[in-house]
Amino acid sequence: MSSETISCPSVGGPDDELLILPDDSFDDSEYTYEEVAIDEEFESEGDVESEDLEATLRSLQKLSFLLGKGQKSVAYPDIRRQREVLDDFVRNFCMTYSLHKTLEVFEVEWFEAKEKGKVIDSKLIMVPDEYGRSLQLTNILKRLQDQLEQQTVVAQCRAEMLEKFRKERNLHRMHHNRIAQEKNKLVTDIKRLRAHFGKYDGLLEQLKKKYEQAVKAKALIALERDKLRTMVEKAELFTDDNPLSPTFKGPKYGKGSMTPLPKADPLVSACKINPFHEARIPLTDVRAYMLKSTFRGHMMSVSNIIIHPKKPVVVTASDDSTWRMWGLPAGDLIMTGEGHKDWVSGLDFHPKGMHLASTSGDCTVKLWSFEKSRCIHTFSDHTQAVWSVSYHTSGDVLASSSLDHTSRLWDLYAMKCRGTLRGHVDSVNSITWQLYTSIISTASSDKTVSLWDARSALCVQTFYGHKASCNHACFDNKGFMIASVDADGVVKLWDVRKVAEYATINVGPQSANRCCFDPSGLVIAIASNDQRIKCFQIDTEVVPVAELRGHDDAVQAVVFDPNGNFMVSGSSDSTFRVWGDLEETPPERDLPEGVESYYPC
């Protein structure tokens, strides 16, 4: 009986068993089936490969054969990925590049062609695999190019940061080297100085000994002086000039005497009761003031202006280093003062009107004589620019304020500095006397207004309240009120008798440059940086009464006529203007005894 060998599909391992079947195995009646046990090895192998479809199918085929159900070998074709048909390729292409409209048009035309029989599926051309691979490679290449560009940008940023850090490192290294060099230089200088000062140790010891000897000699000389003074006093007891001598006949003055006539201190002799205290001076009607005349006085800004105490004459100071005297009402030029080397800031007439004092940025105070038509003396003790000047009522003492934080008193007989007022910590911008007293008021950039006793050169009172630099301060004729203005446009009124603030007026936000009381002391005019002059009445309360407009630039100075008939103002527009009526006959006024005008000396 012949036999043949049948093997299971070549999906198993090398342990696959071979079974030999007889030739008549095809007869089911004669063949006896034997049960074959399933090895655990095959069972476990099938469990592991259950997730793989192809492995599962092969395992089932193997088990069926072992159970006798697969008497014939079944050949399973390999699963292969079929190539794309041409229409699928077009669809995939459109989807890949998001050509949705093109895809819709293609679908419509494609199905129309198939319905009409123009396209037969069996004749469609298969797209070779190379196109698919090329498309995949193209996508991969595009992604790699994008990544390359991103990495290029990142690398460029890193390179710039590296270059920046390298420059900073070089800068810090250079700075470190410079500091090290400076340190070494300083160390060398210190060593050299120590060595240099070491040479003076012996000399200092010698000087110390000489100093001790000089102190001893001074003490001996002082003792000898006291002895001689005692002897002289004893000898003078018996002279004819000594009041204690029995032969004294009284003092001798005159040409034949060696004793000069005693001179009284003007700050003491001129102090008396202010005649304005009892005077009844009518209120100035500034509401009726109108712009009367405009005169272009200088080529540069007019910084200050004053009125003669007895005549209708004004003097203007300017940044062009000159002052000029003008006659009113015509505005005729009378005199020009040239001699300062910088801008002229302060002016004041002598109470008798025959002299003029001026201050300037050249650190000097000059005295001018109208009789001699020239400068007769220059004070140059100030170390910085001088802002303001004021004559005492006696006319024998002059006061000036300066940028050097001090004010000085000048004796006009001795022509020298009489005293220095120290106490402000910033520029002293304004100075003025209280009439018929020795009290001085100063306004400073340290935001304070101070009162000083000129006899002792000591500060007797300081007013606090301003929040900006004080530009100017002035007394009224009675001396009861002080008005001060600051750079914020705030005007404060101070009651001197109560030593307290009386009222506050805000004319800001522009700076208030100068203020002035009228002869009655009840009206105040304020020169402002906003090109206006603002007038207020001061009585039981502060009331605005007038606002004069006409200047084209900041108003730097304003002053009332001694009789209250008009007012003159100076401005940065190089002009001075007259407000009121110059030709009006002055009204009858109750002048106090001994006062020729209402001009505040």
C-alpha positions in Angstrom: 0.0 0.0 0.0 1.5 3.2 -1.1 1.7 6.2 1.2 2.2 10.0 0.8 3.5 12.7 3.0 1.4 15.7 3.8 2.9 18.7 5.7 1.1 21.5 7.4 1.4 25.0 6.1 4.8 26.5 6.5 3.7 28.8 9.3 4.9 26.7 12.2 8.2 26.3 13.8 10.8 23.6 13.3 9.0 21.2 15.6 6.1 20.7 13.3 5.1 17.0 13.1 4.9 15.0 9.8 1.9 12.6 9.4 1.9 9.6 6.9 -1.6 8.8 5.7 -2.5 5.6 3.8 -3.7 5.6 0.2 -7.2 4.6 1.2 -7.5 7.4 3.7 -10.1 9.0 1.6 -12.6 6.3 2.5 -14.3 7.5 5.6 -15.8 4.2 6.5 -12.5 2.2 6.7 -10.4 4.9 8.3 -10.3 5.2 12.1 -9.8 8.7 13.5 -7.5 9.0 16.4 -7.6 11.9 18.8 -4.5 13.8 18.9 -3.7 15.8 22.1 -3.1 19.5 21.8 0.2 20.5 23.1 0.3 23.4 25.6 3.1 24.9 23.6 0.7 25.4 20.6 -2.0 26.8 22.9 0.3 29.4 24.5 1.7 30.4 21.2 -1.8 31.0 19.9 -2.6 33.2 22.9 0.4 35.4 22.4 -0.2 35.9 18.7 -4.0 36.5 19.0 -3.6 40.2 18.4 -2.1 39.5 15.0 -4.7 38.6 12.5 -2.5 36.7 10.2 -0.9 34.8 13.1 -4.4 34.0 14.4 -5.5 32.6 11.1 -2.5 30.4 10.8 -2.9 29.1 14.3 -6.6 28.2 13.6 -5.5 26.4 10.4 -2.9 24.4 12.3 -5.4 23.4 15.1 -8.0 22.3 12.5 -5.4 20.2 10.8 -4.4 18.5 14.0 -8.0 17.8 14.9 -8.5 16.1 11.6 -10.7 18.7 10.1 -8.2 19.8 7.4 -7.6 16.9 5.2 -6.5 19.0 2.4 -4.0 21.8 2.6 -5.5 25.3 2.1 -3.3 27.9 0.6 -3.9 31.4 1.9 -2.7 34.3 -0.2 -0.4 36.8 1.2 -2.0 40.1 2.2 -0.6 42.8 0.0 -1.4 46.4 -0.3 -3.0 47.1 -3.6 -1.7 50.0 -5.6 -3.9 53.0 -6.0 -6.1 53.4 -9.0 -5.7 56.6 -11.0 -8.9 58.2 -9.7 -8.0 57.4 -6.1 -4.6 58.9 -6.6 -6.3 62.1 -7.8 -8.6 62.2 -4.8 -5.7 61.6 -2.4 -3.7 64.3 -4.1 -6.5 66.9 -3.8 -7.1 66.0 -0.1 -3.5 66.2 0.7 -3.2 69.8 -0.6 -6.7 70.8 0.5 -8.0 71.3 -3.0 -11.6 70.8 -2.0 -13.3 72.7 -4.9 -11.1 70.9 -7.4 -12.0 67.5 -5.7 -15.7 68.3 -6.0 -15.5 69.2 -9.7 -13.5 66.0 -10.3 -16.0 63.8 -8.5 -18.9 65.3 -10.5 -17.2 64.9 -13.8 -15.8 61.4 -12.9 -19.2 60.0 -12.1 -20.8 61.5 -15.2 -18.1 59.9 -17.3 -18.7 56.5 -15.6 -22.5 56.7 -16.2 -22.0 57.6 -19.8 -19.6 54.6 -20.2 -16.6 56.7 -21.1 -14.6 55.2 -18.1 -14.3 51.4 -17.5 -12.9 50.3 -14.2 -11.1 47.3 -15.7 -9.1 49.6 -18.0 -8.0 52.1 -15.3 -4.3 52.5 -15.0 -2.7 51.7 -11.6 -0.5 54.3 -10.2 3.0 52.8 -9.6 4.2 52.6 -6.0 7.0 55.0 -6.9 4.5 57.9 -7.0 3.3 57.1 -3.5 6.8 56.8 -2.2 7.8 60.0 -3.9 4.8 61.8 -2.4 5.7 60.5 1.1 9.4 61.5 0.6 8.2 64.9 -0.6 6.2 65.4 2.6 9.1 64.2 4.7 11.4 66.6 2.9 9.1 69.5 3.4 8.8 68.8 7.1 12.6 68.5 7.3 13.0 71.8 5.5 10.6 73.6 7.9 12.5 72.2 10.8 15.8 73.2 9.2 14.5 76.8 8.8 13.3 76.9 12.4 16.6 75.6 13.6 18.4 78.1 11.4 16.5 81.0 13.0 17.1 79.6 16.5 20.8 79.2 15.7 20.9 82.8 14.4 19.3 84.1 17.6 21.7 82.0 19.7 24.6 83.4 17.7 23.4 87.0 18.3 23.0 86.3 22.0 26.4 84.8 22.1 27.9 87.8 20.4 26.1 90.2 22.8 27.3 88.2 25.8 30.8 88.3 24.4 30.7 92.1 24.0 29.3 92.5 27.5 32.0 90.2 28.8 34.7 92.2 27.0 33.1 95.5 28.4 33.0 94.2 32.0 36.5 92.9 31.6 37.8 96.2 30.3 35.9 98.0 33.1 37.4 95.6 35.7 40.9 96.3 34.3 40.4 100.0 34.4 39.2 99.8 38.0 42.1 97.7 38.9 44.5 100.2 37.3 42.8 103.1 39.2 43.1 101.1 42.4 46.8 100.4 41.8 47.3 104.1 41.1 45.5 105.2 44.2 47.4 102.7 46.3 50.6 104.1 44.8 49.5 107.7 45.5 48.6 106.8 49.1 52.0 105.3 49.7 53.6 108.3 48.2 51.6 110.7 50.3 52.3 108.7 53.5 56.0 108.9 52.7 55.7 112.6 51.9 53.8 113.4 55.2 56.3 111.3 57.1 58.9 113.9 56.3 56.9 116.6 58.1 56.7 114.8 61.5 59.8 116.6 62.8 58.7 119.9 61.4 55.3 119.6 63.1 57.0 118.9 66.4 59.1 122.0 66.0 56.1 124.1 65.1 54.2 122.8 68.1 57.0 123.8 70.4 57.2 127.3 68.8 53.4 127.6 69.2 53.7 126.8 72.9 56.5 129.4 73.3 54.4 132.0 71.5 51.4 131.3 73.7 53.6 131.8 76.8 55.0 135.0 75.3 51.5 136.3 74.5 50.5 135.7 78.1 53.5 137.6 79.4 52.8 140.5 77.0 49.1 140.6 78.2 50.3 140.9 81.8 52.6 143.7 80.8 49.9 145.4 78.9 47.5 145.3 81.9 50.2 146.8 84.1 50.8 149.6 81.7 47.1 150.2 81.3 46.7 150.5 85.1 49.6 153.0 85.2 48.0 155.1 82.4 44.6 155.2 84.1 46.2 156.4 87.3 48.0 159.1 85.4 44.8 160.3 83.6 43.0 160.8 86.8 44.9 164.1 87.2 44.5 165.5 83.7 42.2 168.4 82.7 40.3 166.3 80.2 39.2 163.7 82.7 35.7 164.3 84.2 36.9 162.7 87.5 39.8 165.1 87.8 39.4 168.1 90.2 40.7 170.4 87.4 38.2 169.1 84.7 36.5 172.1 82.9 34.4 170.1 80.4 34.9 168.7 76.9 36.5 170.8 74.2 35.4 170.4 70.6 36.3 172.4 67.6 39.4 173.2 65.6 41.7 173.4 68.5 40.6 170.0 70.0 41.9 166.6 69.1 38.5 165.0 70.0 36.2 164.7 67.0 32.6 165.4 67.2 30.6 162.2 68.0 28.5 160.9 65.2 25.2 159.2 66.0 24.3 155.8 64.6 21.8 156.5 61.7 20.0 153.2 62.5 19.3 154.6 66.0 18.8 158.3 65.3 16.4 157.6 62.4 14.2 155.3 64.4 11.1 157.1 65.4 7.3 156.8 65.3 6.1 156.2 61.7 4.0 159.2 60.7 1.9 157.0 58.4 0.4 155.3 61.5 -2.0 158.2 62.1 -2.4 159.4 58.5 -5.7 159.0 56.7 -4.8 158.1 53.1 -7.6 157.5 50.7 -7.9 154.2 48.9 -6.5 154.1 45.3 -9.2 153.5 42.7 -7.4 150.9 40.5 -10.7 150.1 38.8 -10.4 153.3 36.8 -6.9 152.5 35.7 -6.5 152.1 31.9 -3.4 151.7 29.7 -2.2 155.3 29.2 1.2 155.0 27.5 3.7 152.3 26.3 7.4 153.0 26.0 10.1 150.7 24.6 12.8 151.4 27.0 15.5 148.7 26.3 16.6 146.2 23.8 16.2 143.4 26.3 13.8 142.5 29.2 13.0 145.2 31.7 13.7 143.6 35.1 12.9 146.4 37.6 11.3 149.8 37.8 11.2 152.6 40.4 9.6 156.1 40.7 11.3 159.2 42.0 10.0 160.2 45.5 9.3 163.8 44.4 9.2 164.1 40.7 7.4 162.3 37.8 10.5 160.4 36.8 11.0 156.6 36.5 14.1 154.5 36.3 14.2 151.1 34.5 16.7 148.3 34.9 17.3 145.9 32.1 19.1 142.7 31.1 21.2 144.8 28.7 23.5 145.8 31.6 22.1 149.4 31.8 19.6 151.5 33.7 17.7 154.4 32.1 15.9 157.4 33.6 12.7 158.6 31.8 10.5 161.7 32.3 6.8 161.4 32.4 4.3 161.8 30.8 6.2 162.2 27.5 8.7 159.3 28.2 11.8 161.4 27.4 15.1 159.8 28.1 17.0 161.8 30.7 20.0 159.7 31.6 21.5 156.3 31.0 23.7 154.4 33.5 26.4 152.3 31.9 29.1 150.6 34.0 27.7 147.2 35.0 29.2 144.2 33.2 26.1 142.0 33.5 22.3 142.4 33.8 21.0 145.0 36.2 18.5 143.7 38.7 17.9 146.0 41.7 17.3 149.8 41.9 16.4 152.3 44.6 16.4 156.0 45.0 18.0 157.9 47.9 15.1 159.3 50.1 16.2 162.8 49.0 16.2 161.7 45.3 19.8 162.9 44.5 21.4 159.4 44.4 20.6 156.0 42.9 21.8 152.6 44.0 21.9 149.6 41.5 22.8 146.0 41.7 23.9 143.6 39.0 24.8 140.1 38.0 28.5 141.2 38.1 28.4 140.8 42.0 28.6 144.6 42.6 26.5 147.4 44.1 27.0 150.8 42.5 26.1 154.3 43.8 25.3 156.9 41.2 25.2 160.7 41.6 22.8 162.7 39.4 24.7 165.9 40.2 27.9 164.4 38.9 26.2 162.1 36.3 28.4 159.2 37.1 29.1 156.3 39.4 30.7 157.5 42.6 31.4 154.2 44.4 31.2 150.5 43.8 30.8 147.8 46.6 32.1 144.4 45.5 32.1 142.3 48.6 29.4 139.9 47.4 30.7 136.7 45.8 27.8 136.1 43.5 25.1 138.0 41.7 23.3 140.7 43.6 19.5 140.8 43.3 18.1 143.7 45.3 19.0 146.9 47.0 17.2 149.3 49.5 18.0 152.6 51.2 17.3 153.1 54.8 15.0 156.0 55.8 18.0 158.1 56.9 19.8 157.6 53.6 23.0 156.7 55.4 22.8 152.9 55.2 22.2 150.7 52.2 21.1 147.1 52.2 21.7 144.5 49.5 20.8 140.8 48.9 22.7 138.3 46.9 22.8 134.8 45.4 25.6 134.0 47.8 22.9 133.4 50.5 23.7 136.6 52.4 22.6 140.2 52.8 25.0 143.0 53.5 24.6 146.4 55.1 26.7 149.3 53.7 27.8 152.4 55.7 27.6 155.2 53.2 29.8 157.5 55.4 32.7 155.0 55.7 31.9 153.4 52.4 32.4 149.9 53.7 30.4 146.9 54.8 28.8 147.5 58.1 27.5 144.0 58.7 26.4 140.7 57.0 23.1 139.0 57.5 23.6 135.2 57.4 20.9 132.6 57.9 19.2 131.8 54.6 20.3 128.6 53.0 19.5 129.7 49.4 19.6 132.8 47.3 18.2 136.0 48.9 16.0 137.4 46.2 14.6 140.6 47.8 15.4 143.0 50.6 13.5 146.0 52.0 13.4 148.3 55.1 10.5 148.9 57.4 10.0 152.6 57.4 11.6 154.6 60.3 13.0 151.4 61.9 16.1 149.3 61.8 14.1 146.2 60.7 14.8 144.5 57.4 12.7 142.0 55.5 14.3 139.4 53.2 12.7 136.9 50.8 14.7 133.8 49.9 14.6 130.8 47.6 14.6 128.7 50.7 10.8 129.4 50.8 11.0 131.7 53.8 10.6 135.4 54.7 12.8 136.7 57.5 12.9 139.8 59.6 16.3 141.1 60.8 17.5 143.7 63.3 20.1 145.7 61.4 21.7 147.0 64.6 22.8 143.5 65.7 22.6 141.8 62.3 20.5 139.0 63.8 17.3 137.3 62.6 14.4 138.2 64.9 11.6 136.3 63.1 11.1 133.9 60.2 7.8 133.3 58.4 7.1 129.8 57.0 4.3 128.8 54.6 5.5 129.2 51.0 6.0 125.9 49.1 8.1 127.5 46.3 10.9 130.0 46.0 10.0 133.5 47.3 10.7 136.1 44.6 9.9 139.3 46.4 8.6 140.8 49.7 7.6 144.3 50.6 6.2 146.4 53.6 3.2 148.7 53.4 3.8 152.3 54.4 2.6 151.7 58.0 4.9 148.7 58.4 2.1 146.5 59.8 1.8 144.2 56.8 4.3 142.2 54.6 3.4 140.8 51.2 5.5 138.0 49.7 5.1 136.3 46.3 6.6 132.9 45.2 7.2 130.9 42.0 3.9 129.1 42.2 1.9 132.3 42.0 1.0 132.3 45.7 0.9 135.6 47.5 0.9 135.6 51.3 0.1 138.5 53.6 1.9 138.5 57.0 0.7 140.5 60.0 3.9 141.9 61.6 2.2 142.8 64.9 0.6 139.4 65.5 3.6 137.6 63.8 1.2 135.4 61.9 -0.2 134.8 58.4 -3.0 137.2 57.6 -4.3 135.9 54.2 -3.3 133.8 51.1 -4.0 134.8 47.5 -3.4 132.4 44.6 -2.8 134.0 41.2 -1.1 130.9 39.8 -0.2 128.6 38.2 2.2 131.1 36.6 4.9 132.6 38.8 4.3 135.9 40.7 7.4 138.1 40.2 6.8 141.2 42.3 4.2 143.0 44.4 3.6 146.5 45.6 1.2 148.3 48.1 -0.5 151.5 47.2 0.0 154.6 49.5 -3.0 153.6 51.7 -1.7 150.0 52.2 -5.1 148.6 51.4 -4.5 147.7 47.7 -1.8 145.4 46.4 -0.7 145.0 42.8 0.9 141.7 41.7 3.1 141.3 38.6 2.6 137.9 37.1 4.3 135.7 34.5 0.9 135.4 32.6 1.4 139.0 31.2 -1.2 140.5 33.6 -1.2 142.8 36.7 -3.7 141.6 39.3 -5.0 144.0 42.0 -6.6 143.1 45.2 -8.2 145.1 48.0 -7.2 144.2 51.5 -9.6 145.2 54.2 -11.7 142.9 56.3 -11.3 140.4 53.5 -9.3 140.0 50.3 -11.3 141.0 47.2 -10.0 141.1 43.6 -10.7 144.6 42.2 -8.9 144.8 38.8 -6.8 142.9 36.3 -4.7 144.9 33.9 -3.8 143.4 30.5 -1.6 144.8 27.8 1.9 143.4 28.1 3.1 140.8 25.5 5.3 138.9 27.9 5.8 138.3 31.6 5.4 141.3 33.9 8.6 141.6 36.0 8.0 144.8 38.0 5.1 147.1 39.2 5.1 150.2 41.3 2.5 152.8 42.4 2.9 156.5 42.1 3.6 158.1 45.5 0.3 160.0 45.1 -1.7 157.0 43.9 -2.6 158.7 40.5 -1.0 156.1 38.3 1.0 152.9 38.2 4.1 151.8 36.1 5.0 148.3 35.1 8.0 146.7 33.4 7.9 143.5 31.3 10.1 141.0 29.5 8.7 142.4 26.3 11.3 145.3 26.7 8.7 147.9 27.4 7.4 149.8 30.4 3.7 150.9 30.5 1.9 153.6 32.4 -1.6 152.8 33.8 -3.9 155.6 34.9 -4.0 159.4 34.2 -0.7 161.2 34.5 -2.3 164.6 33.8 -4.9 164.3 36.5 -4.7 166.8 39.3 -3.8 165.0 42.5 -6.6 165.1 45.1 -6.2 166.8 48.5 -4.6 164.3 50.8 -3.9 164.4 54.5 -0.1 164.1 54.5 1.4 163.3 57.9 3.7 165.9 59.4 7.3 165.5 58.2 6.4 163.5 55.1 6.7 165.1 51.7 5.2 162.2 49.7 3.7 158.7 50.1 6.8 157.1 48.5 7.9 154.1 50.7 11.6 154.9 51.3 
